[in-house]
Amino acid sequence: MDLKFKLVHIALGVLFLAQIGESQNATFDITKYGANANADISEAVGKAFKEACQSTSPSTIVIPKGTFQMNQVKLEGHAKDLLNFKSKPL
């Protein structure tokens, strides 16, 4: 009986850790896609959005601290999970 109880607890612990790993938020910083301060970031935002849509975990597109310009950008896609935009304060 004790061995079964321990095995159940071990199995539940493994499942819990696996769930935590799956729920990690994927972060997509636009500077990794070529965005630079005081320049048009439209293309970088589009690339980050496209990649974030493919993520199977919640995703955040991050616009870092600074001043950025953006012209018209077409965001196409259907996110596989929750998708957020986040701007860091100046």
PyMOL commands that set and color helices and strands:
alter all, ss='L'
color gray80, all
select helices_A, chain A and resi 2-22+30-33+42-54
alter helices_A, ss='H'
color red, helices_A
select strands_A, chain A and resi 26-29+59-63+83-87
alter strands_A, ss='S'
color yellow, strands_A
deselect
rebuild
show_as cartoon
